[in-house]
Amino acid sequence: MVDSVVFAPGDWGRGFVAQDPAESTPGTWAVLDDNCRWERPKLPRGVLAGLSRYSRLPAGGGKGAVKVTASATVHSSVLGADDQLSTTLEEPLRCPEQQTRADERITGLNSLGTPFGAREQDYADDSVLEAGQYVGKGGNAQPYLWMVARLGTVVAAVSVTGGKGHPQEELQGLGSTALGQMLVRVRQRLKGK
């Protein structure tokens, strides 16, 4: 399921290519450790599958690069999937600054949860939006968004980081469209079960 749900570079649009690495190590999932660093330990009991794919739109035409991540995690229970969303919502309180890679970090993080039935949310059972600033090798801060949604036992997520010349609205639209399409894929796969 995760392989068919998670966006590959071409799914994001024209010009997107794979980052290096292009995807996560099989049999792992992303976890924020006690030191606010992201790591990829083995899947715990109750998590059936996890996959992240990393893509980018190279800089060009006077605009900076855009980096995107798409991921999906399949849990054995709704409670497990719900726990993942609760943790996602709480992590910026514990770690407003997070180390994503050795030379990359996210700062000034805030999160907002929107349960199903809220006026602005009717596409998933639950969702979380995180926003902050991405700081890479050059030290320049860029807008960062992390959008997460749960449908049943599946948690889908996308992150978008934009370089110079990419306004917040463009990045939010890119992430929202990708997450929406991934959720359509989840619904299609769950209908067959």
C-alpha positions as a Markdown table, in Angstrom:
| # | Residue | x | y | z |
|---|---|---|---|---|
| 1 | Met | 0.0 | 0.0 | 0.0 |
| 2 | Val | 2.6 | 2.6 | 1.0 |
| 3 | Asp | 4.5 | 2.1 | -2.3 |
| 4 | Ser | 1.3 | 3.0 | -4.3 |
| 5 | Val | 0.2 | 5.9 | -2.1 |
| 6 | Val | 3.5 | 7.8 | -1.5 |
| 7 | Phe | 4.3 | 10.4 | -4.2 |
| 8 | Ala | 7.3 | 9.8 | -6.5 |
| 9 | Pro | 9.1 | 12.8 | -8.1 |
| 10 | Gly | 6.9 | 12.8 | -11.2 |
| 11 | Asp | 3.7 | 13.0 | -9.1 |
| 12 | Trp | 4.7 | 16.4 | -7.8 |
| 13 | Gly | 4.7 | 18.0 | -11.2 |
| 14 | Arg | 7.0 | 18.8 | -14.1 |
| 15 | Gly | 10.6 | 19.4 | -13.3 |
| 16 | Phe | 10.7 | 17.5 | -9.9 |
| 17 | Val | 13.5 | 15.0 | -9.5 |
| 18 | Ala | 14.6 | 12.5 | -6.8 |
| 19 | Gln | 16.8 | 13.8 | -4.0 |
| 20 | Asp | 19.7 | 11.7 | -2.7 |
| 21 | Pro | 18.7 | 9.5 | -1.0 |
| 22 | Ala | 15.4 | 9.1 | -3.0 |
| 23 | Glu | 13.6 | 7.2 | -0.3 |
| 24 | Ser | 13.8 | 5.9 | 3.3 |
| 25 | Thr | 15.4 | 2.6 | 4.3 |
| 26 | Pro | 12.8 | -0.2 | 4.1 |
| 27 | Gly | 11.4 | -1.4 | 7.4 |
| 28 | Thr | 12.0 | 1.9 | 9.2 |
| 29 | Trp | 10.0 | 5.0 | 10.2 |
| 30 | Ala | 10.8 | 8.6 | 11.3 |
| 31 | Val | 10.9 | 9.3 | 15.0 |
| 32 | Leu | 11.9 | 12.4 | 16.9 |
| 33 | Asp | 14.4 | 11.4 | 19.6 |
| 34 | Asp | 14.9 | 12.9 | 23.1 |
| 35 | Asn | 17.5 | 15.3 | 21.7 |
| 36 | Cys | 15.1 | 16.7 | 19.0 |
| 37 | Arg | 16.8 | 14.8 | 16.2 |
| 38 | Trp | 15.0 | 12.9 | 13.6 |
| 39 | Glu | 16.1 | 9.2 | 13.2 |
| 40 | Arg | 14.7 | 6.2 | 11.4 |
| 41 | Pro | 14.6 | 3.1 | 13.7 |
| 42 | Lys | 13.0 | -0.2 | 12.8 |
| 43 | Leu | 9.3 | -0.3 | 12.6 |
| 44 | Pro | 7.8 | -1.1 | 16.1 |
| 45 | Arg | 5.1 | -3.6 | 16.8 |
| 46 | Gly | 1.8 | -2.3 | 15.6 |
| 47 | Val | 3.3 | -0.4 | 12.6 |
| 48 | Leu | 2.9 | -2.6 | 9.5 |
| 49 | Ala | 4.8 | -0.4 | 6.9 |
| 50 | Gly | 6.3 | 3.0 | 6.5 |
| 51 | Leu | 7.8 | 4.8 | 3.5 |
| 52 | Ser | 9.2 | 8.3 | 2.7 |
| 53 | Arg | 10.2 | 9.6 | -0.7 |
| 54 | Tyr | 12.3 | 12.7 | -1.1 |
| 55 | Ser | 12.1 | 14.9 | -4.2 |
| 56 | Arg | 13.1 | 18.4 | -5.3 |
| 57 | Leu | 12.4 | 21.1 | -7.9 |
| 58 | Pro | 15.9 | 22.4 | -8.8 |
| 59 | Ala | 16.6 | 26.1 | -8.7 |
| 60 | Gly | 16.1 | 28.0 | -11.9 |
| 61 | Gly | 14.5 | 31.0 | -13.5 |
| 62 | Gly | 15.6 | 33.2 | -10.7 |
| 63 | Lys | 13.9 | 31.0 | -8.1 |
| 64 | Gly | 15.4 | 28.8 | -5.4 |
| 65 | Ala | 14.9 | 25.1 | -5.1 |
| 66 | Val | 11.8 | 23.5 | -3.5 |
| 67 | Lys | 12.3 | 20.3 | -1.4 |
| 68 | Val | 9.4 | 18.0 | -0.8 |
| 69 | Thr | 8.8 | 14.8 | 1.2 |
| 70 | Ala | 5.9 | 12.4 | 0.9 |
| 71 | Ser | 5.3 | 9.6 | 3.4 |
| 72 | Ala | 2.8 | 7.1 | 4.6 |
| 73 | Thr | 2.6 | 4.8 | 7.6 |
| 74 | Val | 0.2 | 1.9 | 8.0 |
| 75 | His | -0.7 | 0.9 | 11.5 |
| 76 | Ser | -2.4 | -2.3 | 12.7 |
| 77 | Ser | -5.1 | -0.3 | 14.5 |
| 78 | Val | -6.8 | 3.1 | 14.4 |
| 79 | Leu | -5.6 | 3.8 | 17.9 |
| 80 | Gly | -2.0 | 3.4 | 16.8 |
| 81 | Ala | -2.5 | 5.8 | 13.8 |
| 82 | Asp | -4.3 | 8.2 | 16.1 |
| 83 | Asp | -1.3 | 8.1 | 18.5 |
| 84 | Gln | 1.0 | 9.1 | 15.7 |
| 85 | Leu | -1.1 | 12.2 | 15.0 |
| 86 | Ser | -1.2 | 13.1 | 18.6 |
| 87 | Thr | 2.5 | 12.8 | 18.9 |
| 88 | Thr | 2.9 | 14.9 | 15.7 |
| 89 | Leu | 0.7 | 17.6 | 17.2 |
| 90 | Glu | 2.7 | 17.7 | 20.5 |
| 91 | Glu | 6.3 | 17.5 | 19.1 |
| 92 | Pro | 6.7 | 21.2 | 18.3 |
| 93 | Leu | 5.9 | 22.0 | 22.0 |
| 94 | Arg | 8.7 | 19.7 | 23.1 |
| 95 | Cys | 11.0 | 20.5 | 20.2 |
| 96 | Pro | 10.4 | 23.9 | 18.5 |
| 97 | Glu | 13.8 | 23.3 | 16.9 |
| 98 | Gln | 14.4 | 20.0 | 15.2 |
| 99 | Gln | 17.5 | 18.5 | 13.5 |
| 100 | Thr | 16.4 | 16.8 | 10.3 |
| 101 | Arg | 19.9 | 15.9 | 8.9 |
| 102 | Ala | 23.4 | 16.6 | 10.0 |
| 103 | Asp | 23.4 | 20.0 | 8.3 |
| 104 | Glu | 19.7 | 20.8 | 8.2 |
| 105 | Arg | 17.3 | 21.9 | 10.9 |
| 106 | Ile | 13.8 | 23.3 | 11.3 |
| 107 | Thr | 13.2 | 26.2 | 13.7 |
| 108 | Gly | 10.2 | 28.2 | 15.1 |
| 109 | Leu | 7.8 | 25.3 | 14.7 |
| 110 | Asn | 4.1 | 25.6 | 15.6 |
| 111 | Ser | 1.3 | 23.0 | 15.1 |
| 112 | Leu | -2.4 | 23.0 | 14.6 |
| 113 | Gly | -4.7 | 20.0 | 14.8 |
| 114 | Thr | -8.0 | 19.9 | 12.9 |
| 115 | Pro | -10.3 | 16.9 | 13.7 |
| 116 | Phe | -12.8 | 15.6 | 11.2 |
| 117 | Gly | -16.0 | 17.6 | 11.2 |
| 118 | Ala | -14.4 | 20.9 | 11.8 |
| 119 | Arg | -15.6 | 23.5 | 9.2 |
| 120 | Glu | -12.4 | 23.6 | 7.3 |
| 121 | Gln | -11.6 | 19.8 | 7.4 |
| 122 | Asp | -13.7 | 17.1 | 5.8 |
| 123 | Tyr | -11.1 | 15.1 | 3.9 |
| 124 | Ala | -9.6 | 12.9 | 6.7 |
| 125 | Asp | -10.4 | 11.5 | 10.1 |
| 126 | Asp | -7.8 | 13.9 | 11.6 |
| 127 | Ser | -5.1 | 16.2 | 10.5 |
| 128 | Val | -2.2 | 18.3 | 11.7 |
| 129 | Leu | -0.4 | 21.2 | 10.1 |
| 130 | Glu | 3.1 | 22.3 | 11.3 |
| 131 | Ala | 4.8 | 25.5 | 10.1 |
| 132 | Gly | 8.2 | 26.8 | 10.7 |
| 133 | Gln | 11.5 | 27.8 | 9.0 |
| 134 | Tyr | 13.9 | 25.4 | 7.3 |
| 135 | Val | 17.7 | 26.2 | 7.7 |
| 136 | Gly | 20.1 | 24.3 | 5.5 |
| 137 | Lys | 23.8 | 24.4 | 4.7 |
| 138 | Gly | 23.8 | 28.0 | 3.6 |
| 139 | Gly | 22.2 | 29.2 | 6.8 |
| 140 | Asn | 19.3 | 31.0 | 5.0 |
| 141 | Ala | 15.8 | 30.4 | 6.5 |
| 142 | Gln | 13.1 | 29.2 | 4.2 |
| 143 | Pro | 9.4 | 28.5 | 4.8 |
| 144 | Tyr | 8.7 | 25.0 | 5.9 |
| 145 | Leu | 5.3 | 23.2 | 6.1 |
| 146 | Trp | 4.5 | 19.6 | 7.3 |
| 147 | Met | 0.9 | 18.4 | 6.6 |
| 148 | Val | -0.3 | 15.2 | 8.1 |
| 149 | Ala | -3.6 | 13.4 | 7.8 |
| 150 | Arg | -5.1 | 10.1 | 9.0 |
| 151 | Leu | -7.6 | 7.9 | 7.2 |
| 152 | Gly | -8.5 | 4.9 | 9.3 |
| 153 | Thr | -5.2 | 3.1 | 10.1 |
| 154 | Val | -3.1 | 5.0 | 7.5 |
| 155 | Val | -1.2 | 8.2 | 8.2 |
| 156 | Ala | -0.1 | 10.2 | 5.1 |
| 157 | Ala | 2.1 | 13.3 | 5.2 |
| 158 | Val | 3.9 | 15.8 | 3.0 |
| 159 | Ser | 6.5 | 18.4 | 3.8 |
| 160 | Val | 7.4 | 21.4 | 1.6 |
| 161 | Thr | 10.4 | 23.7 | 1.9 |
| 162 | Gly | 10.6 | 26.6 | -0.6 |
| 163 | Gly | 13.6 | 28.6 | -1.7 |
| 164 | Lys | 13.7 | 32.2 | -2.8 |
| 165 | Gly | 10.8 | 33.3 | -5.1 |
| 166 | His | 8.3 | 30.7 | -3.9 |
| 167 | Pro | 5.6 | 32.4 | -1.8 |
| 168 | Gln | 4.0 | 30.6 | 1.2 |
| 169 | Glu | 0.6 | 30.3 | -0.7 |
| 170 | Glu | 2.4 | 28.5 | -3.6 |
| 171 | Leu | 4.1 | 26.1 | -1.1 |
| 172 | Gln | 0.8 | 25.5 | 0.8 |
| 173 | Gly | -1.0 | 24.8 | -2.4 |
| 174 | Leu | 1.6 | 22.3 | -3.6 |
| 175 | Gly | 1.5 | 20.4 | -0.2 |
| 176 | Ser | -2.3 | 20.5 | 0.1 |
| 177 | Thr | -2.8 | 19.1 | -3.5 |
| 178 | Ala | -0.2 | 16.4 | -2.9 |
| 179 | Leu | -1.7 | 15.3 | 0.4 |
| 180 | Gly | -5.2 | 15.4 | -1.0 |
| 181 | Gln | -4.2 | 13.1 | -3.9 |
| 182 | Met | -2.4 | 10.7 | -1.6 |
| 183 | Leu | -5.5 | 10.5 | 0.5 |
| 184 | Val | -7.6 | 9.6 | -2.6 |
| 185 | Arg | -5.1 | 6.8 | -3.2 |
| 186 | Val | -5.5 | 5.6 | 0.4 |
| 187 | Arg | -9.3 | 5.6 | 0.0 |
| 188 | Gln | -9.0 | 3.6 | -3.2 |
| 189 | Arg | -6.8 | 1.0 | -1.5 |
| 190 | Leu | -8.9 | 0.8 | 1.6 |
| 191 | Lys | -12.1 | 0.2 | -0.5 |
| 192 | Gly | -10.5 | -2.9 | -1.9 |
| 193 | Lys | -10.0 | -4.4 | 1.6 |
